[in-house]
Amino acid sequence: MIPAFAVVGHPNKGKSSVVSTLARDDRIAVSMRSGTTTTAKTFDINLADQSYQLIDTPGFQRPRKVLAWLKQGEVSADQRAKRVREFLSDEQCQKSFVDEIELLKPIMEGAAILYVVDGSRPYSADYEAEMEILRWTGQPSMALINPIENRDYVDNWSQALHQFFGIVRVFDAVKADLQQHLDLLEAFTQLHLPWADSLNNIIQAFKDKVAAQRAQSCAIAANLLQELTAYQLQQKALSKDQAQKMQLLLEQRYYQWMRQCESQAHDQLQLLYRHHQLQRKESPLALPDDLFDTDKWYAWGLDRAQLTKVAAIVGATSGGMVDMAVAGQTFMLGAITGGVIGSTAAWLGADKLTKLKVKGLSLGGYEARQGPIKSKNFPYVVLARFLYVYRQLQARNHAQRDDLVVTEQQVGQVLENLQKEQRKEIYTALDRLSRQKSVDNLAQILAPAFDD
């Protein structure tokens, strides 16, 4: 039997949130309304060739009466599991204790127990009946204290739970990260030795999956950067005047495609991390206006000082000269320690982002062209926005149900944390993209920016 964990407890204590978090999938229903889960639901967690099960169960409804039924007559410790099975098979019990039947069934079929309580509510002896029932099953068990609103009663719960369960952990179902998830699995390797090898393999499979997701994220980012920096539109016309009149329409189509392309890349990232139900609030980004707004570019991309620094680094490599145009102003920069600033002109004025070109065709007629964007800062803006969404999604708990609000974060701060050679490779790659030149192994070059 593969490892299986039944998540059980009193109604409305965060059981479904725990399942959603451990399954790393937000499609599992989570609600503050008591009784959201009415039947036991099994979720198969597959990781490469490893797998285990999570079972979301209804909450206890009448534990004292169930315990009273179990204790009818003398029942020695070695016969308690058998007595629980008798309870499950009793026709009258199946009618009277529907929820308890549903939650105990998978446990008696071999599932381990994850007992969930709310650490923000006072401990009460009323819970002891359900804990005693779980102890009668004889299955390996762990208690999770889920501080839904606060941690006011965590210590009280901990003292009580240690009398019933071998392992007690505080586990915030809405804030717990991947490491806390892995810690739970590792704790079970000590609690239930027959599953130790399988659980150790699952833990490694989780780590491998995280690495694979990071690599895929880099690939999505690389593809997005290459597409946006190279994209241009062409439209044939009968006359030069007609081609010039096409400017507004061509520009609208151009920007619409750019924004759609970026949005689809963010969608890919969201699905990669299995946030299927998540709503992204990207209004602070104001895509229809601010993606091509000079001030926003400073907020997301590199500021003037950083652009100058990058120009020096890349320019020293290429050995060229630069005319640094910033918001319409030109600064002629000379040699800087060992080299001169290269082809890193930073056109940041809103009127210099793209240019409509009208070109005569050899066979008669004209062609209007829109794009590509020439700004040296543009790849940094795209990368900054993508990195922000990436970091939010890969760290986001799947039990969260609030919208993802995207705010500004300058990419220069991220790049400054990298090693000098890593920064230089990224600077050089993005400089080539801004000049519509190909970059080999772009995803690999960007990878250091995606590390935790």
C-alpha positions as CSV (number, residue, x, y, z in Angstrom):
1,M,0.0,0.0,0.0
2,I,1.3,3.5,-0.9
3,P,1.4,6.0,2.0
4,A,-2.0,7.5,2.7
5,F,-2.9,10.3,5.2
6,A,-6.4,10.9,6.4
7,V,-6.9,14.5,7.5
8,V,-9.4,14.5,10.3
9,G,-10.7,16.7,13.1
10,H,-13.6,18.8,14.3
11,P,-15.6,20.7,11.6
12,N,-14.2,24.1,10.4
13,K,-10.7,23.7,11.8
14,G,-8.9,24.0,8.5
15,K,-8.8,20.3,7.3
16,S,-9.4,21.2,3.7
17,S,-6.8,24.0,3.9
18,V,-4.3,21.5,5.1
19,V,-5.1,19.1,2.3
20,S,-4.9,21.9,-0.3
21,T,-1.5,23.0,1.1
22,L,0.0,19.5,1.2
23,A,-1.4,18.6,-2.3
24,R,0.0,21.9,-3.6
25,D,-3.1,22.4,-5.7
26,D,-5.7,25.2,-5.1
27,R,-8.5,23.3,-6.8
28,I,-9.4,21.6,-3.5
29,A,-12.4,23.4,-2.0
30,V,-11.7,25.5,1.1
31,S,-14.4,27.3,3.0
32,M,-14.9,28.8,6.4
33,R,-18.4,27.4,6.4
34,S,-18.7,24.3,8.6
35,G,-19.5,21.1,6.7
36,T,-17.8,22.0,3.4
37,T,-16.5,18.4,3.2
38,T,-19.4,15.9,3.6
39,T,-17.7,12.8,2.2
40,A,-14.2,11.5,2.3
41,K,-12.3,12.6,-0.8
42,T,-9.0,11.0,-1.9
43,F,-6.4,13.0,-3.7
44,D,-3.6,11.1,-5.5
45,I,-0.3,13.0,-5.3
46,N,2.0,11.8,-8.1
47,L,5.6,12.9,-8.3
48,A,7.5,11.2,-11.1
49,D,7.4,7.5,-10.2
50,Q,6.5,8.3,-6.5
51,S,3.0,8.8,-5.1
52,Y,1.0,9.1,-1.9
53,Q,-2.6,9.9,-1.0
54,L,-4.3,12.6,1.0
55,I,-7.8,12.0,2.2
56,D,-10.0,15.0,3.1
57,T,-12.7,13.8,5.6
58,P,-15.9,15.2,7.1
59,G,-15.5,16.5,10.7
60,F,-16.6,14.7,13.8
61,Q,-20.2,15.4,14.6
62,R,-21.1,13.1,17.5
63,P,-17.9,11.8,18.9
64,R,-19.1,11.3,22.5
65,K,-21.9,9.0,21.4
66,V,-19.6,7.1,19.0
67,L,-17.1,6.6,21.9
68,A,-19.9,5.4,24.1
69,W,-20.9,2.9,21.5
70,L,-17.3,1.6,21.2
71,K,-17.0,1.3,25.0
72,Q,-20.1,-0.9,25.4
73,G,-18.9,-4.0,27.3
74,E,-15.3,-4.8,28.2
75,V,-12.9,-4.0,25.3
76,S,-9.2,-4.7,25.9
77,A,-6.5,-2.6,24.2
78,D,-5.7,-5.4,21.7
79,Q,-9.4,-5.5,20.6
80,R,-10.1,-1.8,20.1
81,A,-9.3,-1.7,16.4
82,K,-11.6,-4.7,15.9
83,R,-14.3,-2.8,17.8
84,V,-13.9,0.1,15.5
85,R,-14.4,-2.2,12.5
86,E,-17.6,-3.5,14.1
87,F,-18.8,0.1,14.4
88,L,-18.2,0.6,10.7
89,S,-20.1,-2.5,9.7
90,D,-23.0,-1.9,12.0
91,E,-26.1,-0.9,9.9
92,Q,-27.6,1.3,12.6
93,C,-24.3,3.1,13.1
94,Q,-24.1,3.7,9.4
95,K,-27.4,5.6,9.6
96,S,-26.8,7.4,12.8
97,F,-23.1,8.4,12.5
98,V,-22.7,9.2,8.8
99,D,-19.8,11.6,9.2
100,E,-17.8,9.4,11.7
101,I,-18.2,6.4,9.4
102,E,-16.9,8.4,6.4
103,L,-13.8,9.6,8.3
104,L,-13.0,6.4,10.1
105,K,-13.3,4.2,7.0
106,P,-10.1,5.2,5.2
107,I,-8.2,5.0,8.5
108,M,-9.2,1.5,9.1
109,E,-8.2,0.7,5.5
110,G,-4.6,1.7,6.4
111,A,-4.4,5.5,6.3
112,A,-2.3,7.3,8.8
113,I,-3.9,10.1,10.8
114,L,-3.3,13.9,10.5
115,Y,-5.5,15.3,13.3
116,V,-6.1,19.1,12.8
117,V,-7.1,21.5,15.5
118,D,-7.5,25.3,15.6
119,G,-4.8,26.9,17.8
120,S,-6.7,30.2,18.0
121,R,-9.6,28.6,19.9
122,P,-9.4,27.4,23.5
123,Y,-8.8,23.8,24.2
124,S,-11.8,21.9,25.6
125,A,-12.2,18.4,27.0
126,D,-15.0,18.0,24.4
127,Y,-12.2,17.1,21.9
128,E,-11.0,14.2,24.0
129,A,-13.7,11.9,22.8
130,E,-12.7,12.2,19.1
131,M,-9.0,11.9,20.0
132,E,-9.7,8.8,22.0
133,I,-11.6,7.3,19.1
134,L,-8.6,7.9,16.8
135,R,-6.4,6.3,19.4
136,W,-8.6,3.2,19.3
137,T,-7.9,2.7,15.6
138,G,-4.3,1.8,16.3
139,Q,-3.1,3.7,13.3
140,P,0.1,5.9,13.3
141,S,-0.9,9.5,14.0
142,M,0.3,13.1,14.1
143,A,-1.5,16.2,15.4
144,L,-1.4,19.5,13.6
145,I,-2.2,22.7,15.4
146,N,-3.5,25.1,12.8
147,P,-3.5,28.7,14.1
148,I,-6.3,30.0,11.9
149,E,-6.6,33.5,13.4
150,N,-3.8,33.7,16.1
151,R,-1.6,31.5,18.3
152,D,-3.2,32.3,21.6
153,Y,-3.9,28.7,22.6
154,V,-1.2,26.8,20.8
155,D,0.6,25.9,24.1
156,N,-2.6,24.6,25.7
157,W,-3.3,22.5,22.7
158,S,0.2,21.2,22.6
159,Q,0.2,20.0,26.2
160,A,-3.1,18.1,25.6
161,L,-2.3,16.6,22.2
162,H,1.0,15.2,23.4
163,Q,-1.0,12.8,25.6
164,F,-2.7,11.3,22.6
165,F,-0.3,11.7,19.6
166,G,3.3,10.7,19.1
167,I,4.1,13.8,17.1
168,V,2.5,17.3,17.5
169,R,3.4,20.1,15.1
170,V,2.2,23.7,14.6
171,F,1.2,24.0,10.9
172,D,-0.3,27.1,9.6
173,A,-2.3,25.7,6.6
174,V,-2.4,29.1,4.9
175,K,1.2,30.2,5.4
176,A,3.2,26.9,5.6
177,D,5.9,26.7,2.9
178,L,7.3,23.7,1.1
179,Q,9.9,23.0,3.7
180,Q,7.3,22.6,6.4
181,H,5.5,20.2,4.1
182,L,8.6,18.2,3.7
183,D,9.2,18.3,7.5
184,L,5.8,16.6,8.1
185,L,6.7,13.8,5.7
186,E,10.1,13.4,7.3
187,A,8.6,13.2,10.7
188,F,6.4,10.3,9.6
189,T,9.4,8.4,8.4
190,Q,10.3,8.1,12.1
191,L,6.7,7.5,13.3
192,H,5.9,4.7,10.8
193,L,9.0,2.8,9.7
194,P,7.3,0.7,7.0
195,W,6.8,3.9,5.0
196,A,10.2,5.3,5.6
197,D,11.8,4.4,2.3
198,S,8.7,5.5,0.3
199,L,8.5,8.8,2.1
200,N,12.2,9.5,1.7
201,N,11.7,8.9,-2.1
202,I,8.7,11.2,-2.1
203,I,10.7,14.0,-0.3
204,Q,13.4,13.7,-2.9
205,A,10.8,13.7,-5.7
206,F,9.3,17.0,-4.3
207,K,12.8,18.6,-4.3
208,D,13.3,17.4,-7.9
209,K,9.9,18.8,-8.9
210,V,10.8,22.2,-7.4
211,A,14.1,22.2,-9.4
212,A,12.2,21.3,-12.6
213,Q,9.6,24.0,-12.1
214,R,12.4,26.6,-11.7
215,A,14.0,25.4,-14.9
216,Q,10.7,25.6,-16.7
217,S,10.1,29.1,-15.3
218,C,13.5,30.2,-16.8
219,A,12.5,28.7,-20.1
220,I,9.2,30.6,-20.2
221,A,11.0,33.9,-19.3
222,A,13.6,33.3,-22.0
223,N,10.9,32.7,-24.6
224,L,9.0,35.8,-23.5
225,L,12.0,38.0,-23.7
226,Q,13.0,36.8,-27.1
227,E,9.5,37.2,-28.5
228,L,8.9,40.7,-27.1
229,T,12.2,42.2,-28.0
230,A,12.1,40.9,-31.6
231,Y,8.4,41.4,-32.4
232,Q,7.4,43.8,-35.3
233,L,4.4,44.3,-37.5
234,Q,4.4,45.0,-41.2
235,Q,1.5,46.2,-43.4
236,K,1.6,46.8,-47.1
237,A,0.0,50.0,-48.6
238,L,-0.6,51.5,-52.0
239,S,0.9,54.9,-51.1
240,K,3.2,56.5,-48.6
241,D,0.3,58.6,-47.3
242,Q,-1.8,55.5,-46.8
243,A,1.0,53.8,-45.0
244,Q,1.4,56.8,-42.6
245,K,-2.3,56.8,-41.9
246,M,-2.0,53.1,-40.8
247,Q,0.2,54.2,-37.8
248,L,-2.5,54.3,-35.1
249,L,-4.1,51.0,-36.1
250,L,-0.7,49.3,-36.4
251,E,0.5,50.7,-33.1
252,Q,-2.7,49.4,-31.3
253,R,-2.3,46.0,-32.8
254,Y,1.4,46.0,-31.9
255,Y,0.9,46.9,-28.2
256,Q,-2.1,44.6,-27.9
257,W,-0.1,41.6,-29.1
258,M,2.8,42.5,-26.7
259,R,0.5,42.7,-23.7
260,Q,-1.3,39.5,-24.6
261,C,2.0,37.7,-25.0
262,E,3.2,38.8,-21.6
263,S,-0.1,37.9,-20.0
264,Q,0.0,34.4,-21.5
265,A,3.5,33.8,-20.2
266,H,2.3,34.8,-16.7
267,D,-0.6,32.4,-17.1
268,Q,1.8,29.6,-18.0
269,L,3.7,30.3,-14.9
270,Q,0.6,30.2,-12.8
271,L,-0.5,26.9,-14.1
272,L,3.0,25.5,-13.7
273,Y,2.7,26.1,-10.0
274,R,-0.9,24.7,-9.9
275,H,-2.6,27.9,-8.9
276,H,-5.6,27.1,-11.1
277,Q,-8.2,29.2,-9.3
278,L,-6.0,32.2,-8.5
279,Q,-7.0,35.6,-9.8
280,R,-4.1,38.0,-10.5
281,K,-4.8,41.6,-9.8
282,E,-2.5,43.3,-12.2
283,S,-4.2,46.6,-12.2
284,P,-1.3,48.2,-10.2
285,L,0.8,47.4,-13.3
286,A,-1.7,49.3,-15.4
287,L,-0.7,47.3,-18.5
288,P,-2.7,49.3,-21.0
289,D,-0.7,52.4,-20.2
290,D,2.2,51.9,-17.9
291,L,4.0,49.1,-19.6
292,F,5.2,51.7,-22.1
293,D,5.4,54.6,-19.6
294,T,8.8,56.1,-18.9
295,D,8.3,56.5,-15.1
296,K,7.0,52.9,-14.7
297,W,10.1,51.7,-16.6
298,Y,12.3,53.2,-14.0
299,A,10.2,51.6,-11.3
300,W,10.4,48.1,-12.9
301,G,13.5,48.2,-14.9
302,L,16.8,49.9,-14.2
303,D,17.2,53.5,-13.1
304,R,19.5,55.9,-14.9
305,A,22.5,55.2,-12.6
306,Q,22.1,51.5,-13.1
307,L,21.7,51.8,-16.8
308,T,25.0,53.8,-16.9
309,K,26.7,51.1,-14.9
310,V,25.4,48.4,-17.1
311,A,26.5,50.4,-20.2
312,A,30.0,50.5,-18.8
313,I,30.1,46.7,-18.1
314,V,28.7,45.7,-21.4
315,G,30.5,48.4,-23.3
316,A,33.9,47.4,-21.9
317,T,33.2,44.0,-23.4
318,S,32.1,45.2,-26.9
319,G,34.6,48.1,-27.1
320,G,32.1,50.4,-28.8
321,M,31.0,53.9,-28.1
322,V,27.6,55.1,-26.8
323,D,25.2,58.0,-27.0
324,M,23.2,57.6,-23.8
325,A,19.8,59.2,-24.5
326,V,17.7,59.3,-21.3
327,A,14.2,60.8,-21.6
328,G,15.3,62.9,-24.6
329,Q,18.5,64.2,-23.1
330,T,21.9,63.1,-24.4
331,F,25.0,62.4,-22.4
332,M,28.3,61.8,-24.2
333,L,30.4,59.4,-22.0
334,G,34.1,58.8,-22.4
335,A,36.4,56.0,-21.5
336,I,35.8,54.2,-18.2
337,T,38.6,52.2,-16.6
338,G,39.8,49.6,-19.1
339,G,37.2,50.1,-21.8
340,V,34.6,52.5,-23.2
341,I,30.9,52.3,-22.9
342,G,29.5,50.1,-25.7
343,S,26.2,49.9,-27.6
344,T,24.0,50.3,-24.6
345,A,22.0,53.4,-25.6
346,A,19.1,53.7,-23.2
347,W,16.2,55.2,-25.1
348,L,13.6,55.8,-22.3
349,G,11.5,58.6,-23.7
350,A,7.9,57.4,-24.3
351,D,8.2,58.7,-27.9
352,K,11.3,56.6,-28.6
353,L,10.1,53.2,-27.6
354,T,9.0,52.1,-31.0
355,K,9.1,53.8,-34.4
356,L,6.7,53.5,-37.4
357,K,8.8,53.1,-40.5
358,V,7.4,53.6,-44.0
359,K,9.5,51.9,-46.7
360,G,9.0,51.8,-50.4
361,L,8.8,48.4,-52.0
362,S,10.8,47.4,-55.0
363,L,7.8,46.3,-57.0
364,G,5.8,49.5,-56.2
365,G,3.7,50.4,-53.2
366,Y,4.8,50.9,-49.6
367,E,5.1,49.0,-46.3
368,A,4.4,50.3,-42.8
369,R,6.4,48.7,-40.0
370,Q,5.9,48.9,-36.3
371,G,8.6,47.8,-33.8
372,P,10.7,46.3,-32.6
373,I,11.2,48.2,-29.3
374,K,14.7,49.6,-29.2
375,S,15.0,50.6,-25.6
376,K,17.8,49.1,-23.6
377,N,15.6,49.1,-20.5
378,F,12.7,47.1,-22.1
379,P,14.2,43.6,-21.5
380,Y,14.8,44.5,-17.9
381,V,11.1,45.7,-17.5
382,V,9.8,42.4,-18.9
383,L,12.2,40.4,-16.7
384,A,11.4,42.3,-13.6
385,R,7.6,41.8,-14.0
386,F,8.1,38.1,-14.7
387,L,10.4,37.6,-11.8
388,Y,7.9,39.3,-9.4
389,V,5.0,37.0,-10.5
390,Y,7.4,34.0,-10.4
391,R,8.5,34.7,-6.8
392,Q,5.0,35.3,-5.6
393,L,3.7,32.1,-7.2
394,Q,6.5,29.7,-6.2
395,A,6.2,30.8,-2.6
396,R,2.5,31.1,-2.4
397,N,0.6,28.6,-0.3
398,H,-2.2,26.8,-2.2
399,A,-4.7,27.2,0.6
400,Q,-4.7,31.0,0.2
401,R,-7.8,32.3,-1.5
402,D,-7.1,36.0,-1.8
403,D,-6.1,37.5,-5.1
404,L,-2.5,37.9,-6.1
405,V,-1.8,41.7,-6.1
406,V,1.3,42.6,-8.2
407,T,3.3,45.6,-7.2
408,E,6.4,47.2,-8.5
409,Q,9.8,45.8,-7.7
410,Q,12.9,47.0,-9.5
411,V,14.9,44.2,-11.1
412,G,18.2,46.0,-10.5
413,Q,17.9,45.1,-6.8
414,V,17.6,41.4,-7.7
415,L,20.5,41.4,-10.1
416,E,22.8,43.2,-7.6
417,N,22.6,40.2,-5.4
418,L,24.1,37.9,-8.0
419,Q,27.8,37.2,-8.5
420,K,29.6,39.6,-10.8
421,E,30.0,37.1,-13.6
422,Q,26.4,36.1,-13.4
423,R,25.3,39.8,-13.7
424,K,27.6,40.4,-16.6
425,E,26.2,37.4,-18.5
426,I,22.6,38.7,-18.0
427,Y,23.6,42.3,-18.9
428,T,25.3,41.1,-22.1
429,A,22.4,38.8,-23.0
430,L,19.7,41.5,-22.5
431,D,21.8,44.0,-24.4
432,R,21.9,41.6,-27.4
433,L,18.2,41.1,-27.2
434,S,17.6,44.9,-27.2
435,R,19.5,45.0,-30.5
436,Q,17.5,42.1,-31.9
437,K,20.4,39.6,-31.8
438,S,20.0,36.0,-30.8
439,V,21.2,34.7,-27.4
440,D,22.2,31.1,-27.0
441,N,21.2,29.3,-23.7
442,L,19.3,32.4,-22.5
443,A,17.3,30.3,-20.0
444,Q,20.5,29.0,-18.5
445,I,21.9,32.6,-18.3
446,L,18.8,33.8,-16.5
447,A,18.7,30.9,-14.0
448,P,20.7,32.7,-11.2
449,A,18.0,35.4,-11.0
450,F,15.4,32.6,-10.3
451,D,17.3,31.1,-7.4
452,D,15.9,31.6,-3.9
